[in-house]
Amino acid sequence: MLFSSIQFLIFFFIVTVLYFAIPHKVRWIWLLLTSYYFYMSWNPKYFVIIATSTLITYSSGFLIDKANRIHDEKRSVNLKRLWVFLSLLSNLGILVFFKYFNFFANSLVRVFSHLDISVHIPVVDYLLPVGISFYTFQALSYTIDVYRKDVKIEKNLGKYALYVSFFPQLLAGPIGKSKYMLHQYNEKHSFDYERIKNGLLLMLWGLIQKLVIADRLAILVNTVYKSPDNYKGLEIVIATVFYAFQIYCDFSAYSDMAIGAGEVLGYRLPKNFERPYFSKSIKEFWRRWHITLGAWFKDYLYFPLGGNRCSKVRNYYNIIVVFIVCGLWHGATINFIIWGALHGIYQVTGEMLKPFKNSMMKVLNINPKGFSIKLFQVLVTFVLVDFAWIFFKAGTFTIAITLIKKMFYFNPGIFSNGSIYKLGLAPMDFAIAILSVGLILVVNMMQRTRNLRSKLAKQKMLLRWFVYLSAVLIILIFGIYGPGYNAQQFIYLQF
């Protein structure tokens, strides 16, 4: 049940109407049932996995809390560490089995084959449970937060299960930490017209990003990336730039629809994006891109490794480790590991060159706050990020290398001989794609200084409804859907 499908819109309408119609004290039960129904609509067997993760982390919270009350401090600490370790081991074990078993098994076979040792490890054939990386991390944050005494244990198993499975964020985030989300399931959420309208507006914007922009860009991107031997030069460059905006609009659309759906029901989900392609460095990019995942790794991996409270060499090591793990989190292929490692190398290199960069600016009398230098930094950061996206998008390492080798070919003739329109998009669709990218950049720039939804709410009713109806018409007229088109799954559902 995709967020961009008619089925979901009907489902969400029914859930919302009944949610506000039933008494407050039983609303969490309704949300829990509908959340499990939503998840099981993908595959009923997935229920067993999410239920297992929920029970393990819920029990670990009780056991850690019980250990806290032991007077023998040494025994108390040892028991708490044991329960945290077992919770992490079991949950990550489930994640590794379903997501990484075949990858590690194949890698091991290849290593032994180089040593002329024949090893046979059976391949496990199964579908990856959707959302497993997201709800596993959300559940583990509870175990760690209870261990750190950042939150009190949730005694109600049902409400804790709702925290893990809340349908708006279940499949692809945002990843909500327990200290931010758990208490909200005990709050009373009344019907509020303005809040509901704002939530629906955000969902509407998400639909535009997905159906009008991301899915249109995907046509050209997939054409080039599926047949890398047939394209070169600017064709690959355009496809790679389009992919940068495709994945942003696709994931931002899901996040906005999730946040908007939560807002309609009265829940505050954390922001996941903050104009990432206007970042002036890779470090800043990761403060703006997939914010909740970055925050998770920062709190639960980077800081435990020592963060920046150590030597520079150790700090650089910590950064590289976090980004390699981040890459592996996204998928069990060498491409994702390279993608993560590249971002780690970018950031470490940026930190190492910072003193030299600052001194050169002083020597050359360059104003670091000037528009031209900021624009240059934004463009350099985008190029670095976009280059790394090649490994993220390419299905194999061989395809990625082929694309990189062939992209450094100057063929401006594609714009004059019409071959640019042989990449999957007709002239009209290509023009809409370019205008859509421009729209995203303009909206991002406007979001820097103002809340567009609040600004719109202050306008006269006639203008407001003109905007609402125009947005719906844009989706109906320019959206990529209907007969002849395969429904494009959200990219991050595969993780």
VOSE-228556 format. One record per residue (C-alpha): residue in one letter; x, y, z; chain. Coordinates in pm, whole numbers. Layout:
// VOSE-228556
+------+--------+--------+--------+-----+
! type !      X !      Y !      Z ! mol !
+------+--------+--------+--------+-----+
!    A !      X !      Y !      Z !   A !
...
+------+--------+--------+--------+-----+
***
This chain:
// VOSE-228556
+------+--------+--------+--------+-----+
! type !      X !      Y !      Z ! mol !
+------+--------+--------+--------+-----+
!    M !      0 !      0 !      0 !   A !
!    L !    207 !    290 !   -132 !   A !
!    F !    156 !    637 !     12 !   A !
!    S !     97 !    758 !   -344 !   A !
!    S !   -179 !    504 !   -413 !   A !
!    I !   -556 !    546 !   -408 !   A !
!    Q !   -572 !    253 !   -165 !   A !
!    F !   -367 !    441 !     92 !   A !
!    L !   -572 !    759 !     58 !   A !
!    I !   -890 !    558 !    125 !   A !
!    F !   -720 !    374 !    412 !   A !
!    F !   -597 !    700 !    566 !   A !
!    F !   -938 !    865 !    535 !   A !
!    I !  -1109 !    576 !    718 !   A !
!    V !   -838 !    563 !    986 !   A !
!    T !   -862 !    938 !   1050 !   A !
!    V !  -1243 !    960 !   1062 !   A !
!    L !  -1275 !    670 !   1306 !   A !
!    Y !   -974 !    790 !   1508 !   A !
!    F !  -1150 !   1113 !   1599 !   A !
!    A !  -1490 !    943 !   1636 !   A !
!    I !  -1390 !    692 !   1904 !   A !
!    P !  -1304 !    772 !   2270 !   A !
!    H !   -952 !    895 !   2342 !   A !
!    K !   -863 !    607 !   2573 !   A !
!    V !   -900 !    344 !   2301 !   A !
!    R !   -756 !    540 !   2007 !   A !
!    W !   -414 !    384 !   2051 !   A !
!    I !   -573 !     41 !   2001 !   A !
!    W !   -727 !    155 !   1674 !   A !
!    L !   -394 !    295 !   1555 !   A !
!    L !   -211 !    -23 !   1655 !   A !
!    L !   -457 !   -244 !   1467 !   A !
!    T !   -449 !    -25 !   1156 !   A !
!    S !    -71 !      0 !   1169 !   A !
!    Y !    -36 !   -377 !   1173 !   A !
!    Y !   -293 !   -406 !    895 !   A !
!    F !    -96 !   -151 !    692 !   A !
!    Y !    228 !   -347 !    744 !   A !
!    M !     71 !   -686 !    677 !   A !
!    S !    -81 !   -558 !    353 !   A !
!    W !    272 !   -594 !    209 !   A !
!    N !    315 !   -949 !    337 !   A !
!    P !    132 !  -1101 !    640 !   A !
!    K !    444 !  -1303 !    729 !   A !
!    Y !    628 !   -978 !    813 !   A !
!    F !    416 !   -950 !   1127 !   A !
!    V !    618 !  -1218 !   1300 !   A !
!    I !    943 !  -1025 !   1253 !   A !
!    I !    820 !   -686 !   1374 !   A !
!    A !    638 !   -851 !   1665 !   A !
!    T !    956 !  -1036 !   1766 !   A !
!    S !   1162 !   -715 !   1758 !   A !
!    T !    894 !   -538 !   1961 !   A !
!    L !    880 !   -807 !   2230 !   A !
!    I !   1259 !   -828 !   2262 !   A !
!    T !   1311 !   -454 !   2307 !   A !
!    Y !   1005 !   -418 !   2531 !   A !
!    S !   1134 !   -698 !   2758 !   A !
!    S !   1486 !   -553 !   2759 !   A !
!    G !   1346 !   -227 !   2893 !   A !
!    F !   1184 !   -408 !   3188 !   A !
!    L !   1498 !   -610 !   3259 !   A !
!    I !   1720 !   -300 !   3250 !   A !
!    D !   1479 !   -116 !   3479 !   A !
!    K !   1479 !   -411 !   3717 !   A !
!    A !   1861 !   -415 !   3717 !   A !
!    N !   1859 !    -44 !   3806 !   A !
!    R !   1694 !   -129 !   4138 !   A !
!    I !   1965 !   -375 !   4244 !   A !
!    H !   2167 !   -230 !   4532 !   A !
!    D !   2490 !   -402 !   4433 !   A !
!    E !   2617 !   -142 !   4183 !   A !
!    K !   2865 !   -370 !   4009 !   A !
!    R !   2605 !   -643 !   3958 !   A !
!    S !   2351 !   -383 !   3846 !   A !
!    V !   2585 !   -241 !   3580 !   A !
!    N !   2684 !   -586 !   3455 !   A !
!    L !   2323 !   -697 !   3422 !   A !
!    K !   2222 !   -380 !   3239 !   A !
!    R !   2507 !   -423 !   2995 !   A !
!    L !   2408 !   -785 !   2945 !   A !
!    W !   2046 !   -698 !   2862 !   A !
!    V !   2151 !   -420 !   2626 !   A !
!    F !   2399 !   -651 !   2457 !   A !
!    L !   2141 !   -929 !   2412 !   A !
!    S !   1883 !   -683 !   2280 !   A !
!    L !   2131 !   -541 !   2029 !   A !
!    L !   2260 !   -886 !   1935 !   A !
!    S !   1917 !  -1037 !   1876 !   A !
!    N !   1768 !   -741 !   1687 !   A !
!    L !   2075 !   -678 !   1476 !   A !
!    G !   2103 !  -1055 !   1426 !   A !
!    I !   1754 !  -1059 !   1271 !   A !
!    L !   1844 !   -759 !   1056 !   A !
!    V !   2175 !   -915 !    944 !   A !
!    F !   2011 !  -1247 !    861 !   A !
!    F !   1738 !  -1102 !    642 !   A !
!    K !   1941 !   -824 !    485 !   A !
!    Y !   2305 !   -935 !    479 !   A !
!    F !   2327 !  -1315 !    501 !   A !
!    N !   2362 !  -1374 !    128 !   A !
!    F !   2605 !  -1082 !     90 !   A !
!    F !   2840 !  -1208 !    361 !   A !
!    A !   2801 !  -1570 !    249 !   A !
!    N !   2893 !  -1486 !   -110 !   A !
!    S !   3183 !  -1270 !      6 !   A !
!    L !   3313 !  -1555 !    219 !   A !
!    V !   3288 !  -1799 !    -71 !   A !
!    R !   3485 !  -1560 !   -294 !   A !
!    V !   3758 !  -1519 !    -30 !   A !
!    F !   3800 !  -1894 !      4 !   A !
!    S !   3795 !  -1940 !   -373 !   A !
!    H !   4102 !  -1715 !   -401 !   A !
!    L !   4270 !  -1953 !   -156 !   A !
!    D !   4169 !  -2249 !   -373 !   A !
!    I !   3936 !  -2372 !   -101 !   A !
!    S !   3594 !  -2489 !   -211 !   A !
!    V !   3320 !  -2379 !     28 !   A !
!    H !   2946 !  -2411 !    -30 !   A !
!    I !   2709 !  -2189 !    166 !   A !
!    P !   2343 !  -2222 !     67 !   A !
!    V !   2171 !  -1905 !    -54 !   A !
!    V !   1864 !  -1811 !    146 !   A !
!    D !   1575 !  -1719 !    -85 !   A !
!    Y !   1331 !  -1476 !     77 !   A !
!    L !   1184 !  -1131 !     37 !   A !
!    L !   1344 !   -858 !    244 !   A !
!    P !   1083 !   -742 !    500 !   A !
!    V !    997 !   -382 !    412 !   A !
!    G !   1100 !   -123 !    667 !   A !
!    I !   1310 !   -365 !    872 !   A !
!    S !   1609 !   -129 !    893 !   A !
!    F !   1389 !    157 !   1008 !   A !
!    Y !   1178 !    -10 !   1277 !   A !
!    T !   1478 !   -208 !   1406 !   A !
!    F !   1669 !    117 !   1468 !   A !
!    Q !   1363 !    278 !   1623 !   A !
!    A !   1313 !    -18 !   1858 !   A !
!    L !   1681 !    -28 !   1953 !   A !
!    S !   1677 !    341 !   2042 !   A !
!    Y !   1430 !    251 !   2320 !   A !
!    T !   1663 !    -13 !   2466 !   A !
!    I !   1959 !    226 !   2462 !   A !
!    D !   1758 !    522 !   2595 !   A !
!    V !   1628 !    315 !   2885 !   A !
!    Y !   1984 !    199 !   2957 !   A !
!    R !   2102 !    561 !   2958 !   A !
!    K !   1800 !    661 !   3172 !   A !
!    D !   1689 !    907 !   2904 !   A !
!    V !   1337 !    762 !   2917 !   A !
!    K !   1127 !    569 !   3164 !   A !
!    I !   1008 !    225 !   3062 !   A !
!    E !    676 !    200 !   2881 !   A !
!    K !    469 !    -48 !   3080 !   A !
!    N !    187 !    -73 !   2828 !   A !
!    L !    296 !   -330 !   2569 !   A !
!    G !     33 !   -213 !   2323 !   A !
!    K !    145 !    149 !   2330 !   A !
!    Y !    506 !     43 !   2296 !   A !
!    A !    411 !   -176 !   1998 !   A !
!    L !    242 !    130 !   1846 !   A !
!    Y !    563 !    329 !   1894 !   A !
!    V !    751 !     68 !   1690 !   A !
!    S !    482 !     18 !   1423 !   A !
!    F !    309 !    358 !   1383 !   A !
!    F !    208 !    333 !   1016 !   A !
!    P !    306 !    679 !    883 !   A !
!    Q !    674 !    627 !    968 !   A !
!    L !    689 !    248 !    974 !   A !
!    L !    834 !    171 !    631 !   A !
!    A !   1086 !    450 !    570 !   A !
!    G !   1095 !    678 !    872 !   A !
!    P !   1152 !    939 !    990 !   A !
!    I !   1324 !    735 !   1262 !   A !
!    G !   1176 !    861 !   1589 !   A !
!    K !   1376 !    824 !   1907 !   A !
!    S !   1187 !    692 !   2206 !   A !
!    K !   1255 !   1004 !   2415 !   A !
!    Y !   1090 !   1211 !   2144 !   A !
!    M !    798 !    986 !   2046 !   A !
!    L !    687 !    757 !   2330 !   A !
!    H !    515 !   1019 !   2545 !   A !
!    Q !    302 !   1131 !   2250 !   A !
!    Y !    105 !    806 !   2255 !   A !
!    N !    -25 !    902 !   2600 !   A !
!    E !   -132 !   1251 !   2494 !   A !
!    K !   -486 !   1347 !   2399 !   A !
!    H !   -512 !   1465 !   2041 !   A !
!    S !   -825 !   1664 !   1966 !   A !
!    F !   -971 !   1748 !   1628 !   A !
!    D !   -801 !   2070 !   1516 !   A !
!    Y !   -894 !   2210 !   1176 !   A !
!    E !   -578 !   2416 !   1127 !   A !
!    R !   -348 !   2132 !   1228 !   A !
!    I !   -529 !   1884 !   1004 !   A !
!    K !   -525 !   2128 !    712 !   A !
!    N !   -151 !   2184 !    754 !   A !
!    G !    -91 !   1810 !    766 !   A !
!    L !   -294 !   1753 !    450 !   A !
!    L !   -105 !   2033 !    274 !   A !
!    L !    224 !   1865 !    355 !   A !
!    M !     90 !   1535 !    223 !   A !
!    L !    -24 !   1714 !    -94 !   A !
!    W !    324 !   1859 !   -143 !   A !
!    G !    464 !   1510 !    -92 !   A !
!    L !    241 !   1377 !   -370 !   A !
!    I !    365 !   1650 !   -607 !   A !
!    Q !    728 !   1565 !   -526 !   A !
!    K !    664 !   1195 !   -585 !   A !
!    L !    421 !   1176 !   -879 !   A !
!    V !    513 !   1488 !  -1072 !   A !
!    I !    887 !   1517 !  -1012 !   A !
!    A !   1055 !   1202 !   -878 !   A !
!    D !    869 !    949 !  -1094 !   A !
!    R !    921 !   1162 !  -1407 !   A !
!    L !   1294 !   1198 !  -1345 !   A !
!    A !   1309 !    823 !  -1279 !   A !
!    I !   1213 !    746 !  -1639 !   A !
!    L !   1526 !    912 !  -1780 !   A !
!    V !   1750 !    792 !  -1497 !   A !
!    N !   1643 !    429 !  -1536 !   A !
!    T !   1682 !    443 !  -1914 !   A !
!    V !   2049 !    541 !  -1885 !   A !
!    Y !   2146 !    340 !  -1577 !   A !
!    K !   1992 !     18 !  -1704 !   A !
!    S !   2192 !     33 !  -2029 !   A !
!    P !   2518 !    214 !  -1945 !   A !
!    D !   2694 !     83 !  -2257 !   A !
!    N !   2451 !    272 !  -2480 !   A !
!    Y !   2517 !    619 !  -2339 !   A !
!    K !   2807 !    851 !  -2274 !   A !
!    G !   2913 !   1201 !  -2177 !   A !
!    L !   2636 !   1450 !  -2109 !   A !
!    E !   2372 !   1177 !  -2129 !   A !
!    I !   2522 !   1015 !  -1819 !   A !
!    V !   2583 !   1350 !  -1652 !   A !
!    I !   2220 !   1456 !  -1701 !   A !
!    A !   2093 !   1119 !  -1575 !   A !
!    T !   2317 !   1145 !  -1266 !   A !
!    V !   2206 !   1502 !  -1189 !   A !
!    F !   1845 !   1396 !  -1239 !   A !
!    Y !   1900 !   1107 !   -998 !   A !
!    A !   2020 !   1347 !   -730 !   A !
!    F !   1686 !   1525 !   -750 !   A !
!    Q !   1489 !   1206 !   -803 !   A !
!    I !   1611 !   1045 !   -482 !   A !
!    Y !   1571 !   1372 !   -290 !   A !
!    C !   1214 !   1430 !   -411 !   A !
!    D !   1126 !   1062 !   -367 !   A !
!    F !   1251 !   1035 !    -10 !   A !
!    S !   1145 !   1387 !     88 !   A !
!    A !    798 !   1306 !    -50 !   A !
!    Y !    772 !    998 !    172 !   A !
!    S !    898 !   1189 !    476 !   A !
!    D !    663 !   1482 !    415 !   A !
!    M !    365 !   1251 !    371 !   A !
!    A !    459 !   1063 !    687 !   A !
!    I !    502 !   1384 !    887 !   A !
!    G !    181 !   1524 !    739 !   A !
!    A !    -17 !   1209 !    819 !   A !
!    G !    116 !   1213 !   1174 !   A !
!    E !     24 !   1582 !   1204 !   A !
!    V !   -333 !   1512 !   1094 !   A !
!    L !   -363 !   1259 !   1377 !   A !
!    G !   -190 !   1491 !   1625 !   A !
!    Y !    158 !   1336 !   1632 !   A !
!    R !    479 !   1532 !   1582 !   A !
!    L !    729 !   1337 !   1375 !   A !
!    P !   1086 !   1470 !   1343 !   A !
!    K !   1201 !   1658 !   1035 !   A !
!    N !   1405 !   1452 !    791 !   A !
!    F !   1530 !   1709 !    536 !   A !
!    E !   1644 !   2071 !    548 !   A !
!    R !   1739 !   2194 !    197 !   A !
!    P !   2033 !   1945 !    163 !   A !
!    Y !   2149 !   2059 !   -182 !   A !
!    F !   2218 !   2407 !    -46 !   A !
!    S !   2484 !   2266 !    187 !   A !
!    K !   2829 !   2425 !    172 !   A !
!    S !   3015 !   2114 !    291 !   A !
!    I !   2965 !   1740 !    323 !   A !
!    K !   2943 !   1778 !    700 !   A !
!    E !   2662 !   2028 !    657 !   A !
!    F !   2497 !   1803 !    398 !   A !
!    W !   2463 !   1529 !    659 !   A !
!    R !   2302 !   1772 !    899 !   A !
!    R !   2038 !   1834 !    633 !   A !
!    W !   1998 !   1496 !    457 !   A !
!    H !   1811 !   1206 !    624 !   A !
!    I !   1842 !   1396 !    950 !   A !
!    T !   1692 !   1126 !   1171 !   A !
!    L !   1930 !    855 !   1047 !   A !
!    G !   2228 !   1087 !   1091 !   A !
!    A !   2112 !   1170 !   1443 !   A !
!    W !   2072 !    798 !   1521 !   A !
!    F !   2425 !    715 !   1411 !   A !
!    K !   2561 !   1020 !   1590 !   A !
!    D !   2397 !    934 !   1923 !   A !
!    Y !   2429 !    557 !   1919 !   A !
!    L !   2750 !    490 !   1723 !   A !
!    Y !   2965 !    802 !   1670 !   A !
!    F !   2957 !    921 !   2033 !   A !
!    P !   3010 !    570 !   2181 !   A !
!    L !   3315 !    534 !   1953 !   A !
!    G !   3454 !    851 !   2106 !   A !
!    G !   3312 !   1113 !   1871 !   A !
!    N !   3547 !   1410 !   1851 !   A !
!    R !   3651 !   1385 !   2216 !   A !
!    C !   3974 !   1215 !   2116 !   A !
!    S !   4277 !   1261 !   1894 !   A !
!    K !   4224 !   1382 !   1538 !   A !
!    V !   4337 !   1050 !   1395 !   A !
!    R !   4090 !    864 !   1614 !   A !
!    N !   3816 !   1112 !   1523 !   A !
!    Y !   3882 !   1058 !   1153 !   A !
!    Y !   3866 !    683 !   1211 !   A !
!    N !   3532 !    724 !   1390 !   A !
!    I !   3391 !    925 !   1101 !   A !
!    I !   3500 !    667 !    841 !   A !
!    V !   3357 !    379 !   1047 !   A !
!    V !   3021 !    554 !   1091 !   A !
!    F !   2987 !    627 !    721 !   A !
!    I !   3085 !    275 !    614 !   A !
!    V !   2823 !    136 !    854 !   A !
!    C !   2578 !    392 !    717 !   A !
!    G !   2649 !    267 !    366 !   A !
!    L !   2605 !    -94 !    475 !   A !
!    W !   2277 !      0 !    647 !   A !
!    H !   2143 !    108 !    310 !   A !
!    G !   2218 !   -221 !    139 !   A !
!    A !   2425 !   -535 !    125 !   A !
!    T !   2640 !   -455 !   -178 !   A !
!    I !   2989 !   -321 !   -230 !   A !
!    N !   2837 !    -15 !   -400 !   A !
!    F !   2666 !    103 !    -83 !   A !
!    I !   2984 !     50 !    118 !   A !
!    I !   3178 !    259 !   -137 !   A !
!    W !   2906 !    526 !   -126 !   A !
!    G !   2931 !    547 !    252 !   A !
!    A !   3312 !    538 !    249 !   A !
!    L !   3321 !    820 !     -6 !   A !
!    H !   3116 !   1044 !    222 !   A !
!    G !   3345 !    956 !    511 !   A !
!    I !   3653 !   1038 !    302 !   A !
!    Y !   3492 !   1361 !    183 !   A !
!    Q !   3428 !   1472 !    541 !   A !
!    V !   3770 !   1372 !    674 !   A !
!    T !   3942 !   1542 !    380 !   A !
!    G !   3736 !   1853 !    441 !   A !
!    E !   3840 !   1860 !    807 !   A !
!    M !   4206 !   1807 !    718 !   A !
!    L !   4203 !   2085 !    458 !   A !
!    K !   4011 !   2334 !    669 !   A !
!    P !   4321 !   2513 !    813 !   A !
!    F !   4474 !   2540 !    465 !   A !
!    K !   4146 !   2667 !    319 !   A !
!    N !   4107 !   2931 !    592 !   A !
!    S !   4464 !   3053 !    550 !   A !
!    M !   4427 !   3076 !    171 !   A !
!    M !   4113 !   3283 !    211 !   A !
!    K !   4303 !   3526 !    431 !   A !
!    V !   4596 !   3545 !    190 !   A !
!    L !   4366 !   3603 !   -108 !   A !
!    N !   4144 !   3836 !     93 !   A !
!    I !   3832 !   3633 !     20 !   A !
!    N !   3524 !   3703 !    230 !   A !
!    P !   3406 !   3359 !    350 !   A !
!    K !   3053 !   3498 !    388 !   A !
!    G !   3040 !   3639 !     36 !   A !
!    F !   2776 !   3512 !   -206 !   A !
!    S !   3026 !   3395 !   -469 !   A !
!    I !   3228 !   3181 !   -228 !   A !
!    K !   2910 !   3032 !    -79 !   A !
!    L !   2781 !   2951 !   -426 !   A !
!    F !   3114 !   2789 !   -514 !   A !
!    Q !   3102 !   2578 !   -196 !   A !
!    V !   2744 !   2471 !   -267 !   A !
!    L !   2833 !   2367 !   -623 !   A !
!    V !   3144 !   2173 !   -512 !   A !
!    T !   2944 !   1994 !   -242 !   A !
!    F !   2670 !   1905 !   -490 !   A !
!    V !   2923 !   1765 !   -738 !   A !
!    L !   3082 !   1548 !   -468 !   A !
!    V !   2745 !   1424 !   -345 !   A !
!    D !   2622 !   1361 !   -699 !   A !
!    F !   2936 !   1165 !   -790 !   A !
!    A !   2878 !    938 !   -490 !   A !
!    W !   2516 !    886 !   -601 !   A !
!    I !   2652 !    696 !   -903 !   A !
!    F !   2753 !    407 !   -675 !   A !
!    F !   2426 !    435 !   -484 !   A !
!    K !   2212 !    406 !   -797 !   A !
!    A !   2420 !    166 !  -1009 !   A !
!    G !   2315 !   -193 !   -961 !   A !
!    T !   2673 !   -327 !   -958 !   A !
!    F !   3027 !   -202 !   -917 !   A !
!    T !   3092 !   -279 !  -1285 !   A !
!    I !   2801 !    -58 !  -1396 !   A !
!    A !   2923 !    225 !  -1172 !   A !
!    I !   3275 !    212 !  -1316 !   A !
!    T !   3138 !    194 !  -1670 !   A !
!    L !   2928 !    505 !  -1610 !   A !
!    I !   3220 !    695 !  -1457 !   A !
!    K !   3454 !    605 !  -1745 !   A !
!    K !   3203 !    705 !  -2010 !   A !
!    M !   3073 !   1025 !  -1851 !   A !
!    F !   3392 !   1222 !  -1932 !   A !
!    Y !   3302 !   1256 !  -2297 !   A !
!    F !   3205 !   1594 !  -2441 !   A !
!    N !   2900 !   1555 !  -2664 !   A !
!    P !   2698 !   1880 !  -2659 !   A !
!    G !   2542 !   1776 !  -2988 !   A !
!    I !   2275 !   1581 !  -2802 !   A !
!    F !   2087 !   1908 !  -2750 !   A !
!    S !   2084 !   2000 !  -3119 !   A !
!    N !   2031 !   1662 !  -3284 !   A !
!    G !   1744 !   1563 !  -3057 !   A !
!    S !   1914 !   1258 !  -2903 !   A !
!    I !   1851 !   1407 !  -2559 !   A !
!    Y !   1487 !   1309 !  -2614 !   A !
!    K !   1581 !    946 !  -2671 !   A !
!    L !   1656 !    898 !  -2301 !   A !
!    G !   1297 !    816 !  -2214 !   A !
!    L !   1141 !   1162 !  -2188 !   A !
!    A !    964 !   1333 !  -2477 !   A !
!    P !   1036 !   1706 !  -2527 !   A !
!    M !    735 !   1815 !  -2319 !   A !
!    D !    819 !   1577 !  -2034 !   A !
!    F !   1185 !   1679 !  -2043 !   A !
!    A !   1084 !   2046 !  -2016 !   A !
!    I !    854 !   1964 !  -1725 !   A !
!    A !   1140 !   1775 !  -1558 !   A !
!    I !   1371 !   2078 !  -1587 !   A !
!    L !   1098 !   2311 !  -1456 !   A !
!    S !   1031 !   2068 !  -1170 !   A !
!    V !   1394 !   2074 !  -1061 !   A !
!    G !   1377 !   2453 !  -1072 !   A !
!    L !   1058 !   2442 !   -862 !   A !
!    I !   1229 !   2232 !   -596 !   A !
!    L !   1521 !   2475 !   -577 !   A !
!    V !   1289 !   2777 !   -555 !   A !
!    V !   1075 !   2617 !   -282 !   A !
!    N !   1391 !   2520 !    -91 !   A !
!    M !   1520 !   2877 !   -111 !   A !
!    M !   1187 !   3015 !     11 !   A !
!    Q !   1186 !   2770 !    303 !   A !
!    R !   1511 !   2923 !    426 !   A !
!    T !   1340 !   3233 !    565 !   A !
!    R !    975 !   3141 !    604 !   A !
!    N !    728 !   2865 !    681 !   A !
!    L !    537 !   2840 !    354 !   A !
!    R !    234 !   2669 !    507 !   A !
!    S !    202 !   2941 !    771 !   A !
!    K !    249 !   3205 !    503 !   A !
!    L !    -24 !   3049 !    290 !   A !
!    A !   -261 !   3027 !    588 !   A !
!    K !   -247 !   3407 !    623 !   A !
!    Q !   -363 !   3468 !    266 !   A !
!    K !   -722 !   3534 !    162 !   A !
!    M !   -949 !   3234 !    118 !   A !
!    L !   -974 !   3278 !   -260 !   A !
!    L !   -595 !   3263 !   -301 !   A !
!    R !   -562 !   2969 !    -62 !   A !
!    W !   -817 !   2760 !   -250 !   A !
!    F !   -662 !   2857 !   -581 !   A !
!    V !   -331 !   2712 !   -454 !   A !
!    Y !   -501 !   2397 !   -320 !   A !
!    L !   -690 !   2327 !   -643 !   A !
!    S !   -388 !   2413 !   -857 !   A !
!    A !   -179 !   2158 !   -665 !   A !
!    V !   -442 !   1888 !   -722 !   A !
!    L !   -464 !   1975 !  -1093 !   A !
!    I !    -85 !   1964 !  -1127 !   A !
!    I !    -88 !   1609 !   -989 !   A !
!    L !   -379 !   1502 !  -1212 !   A !
!    I !   -237 !   1660 !  -1529 !   A !
!    F !    138 !   1619 !  -1488 !   A !
!    G !    162 !   1324 !  -1250 !   A !
!    I !    318 !    998 !  -1368 !   A !
!    Y !     50 !    737 !  -1300 !   A !
!    G !   -228 !    537 !  -1461 !   A !
!    P !   -229 !    285 !  -1751 !   A !
!    G !    107 !    247 !  -1919 !   A !
!    Y !    307 !    328 !  -1609 !   A !
!    N !    429 !     96 !  -1338 !   A !
!    A !    369 !    234 !   -991 !   A !
!    Q !    709 !    356 !   -876 !   A !
!    Q !    792 !    223 !   -531 !   A !
!    F !    951 !    471 !   -294 !   A !
!    I !   1327 !    424 !   -318 !   A !
!    Y !   1388 !    394 !     54 !   A !
!    L !   1134 !    116 !    100 !   A !
!    Q !   1406 !   -124 !    -20 !   A !
!    F !   1619 !    -40 !    284 !   A !
+------+--------+--------+--------+-----+
***
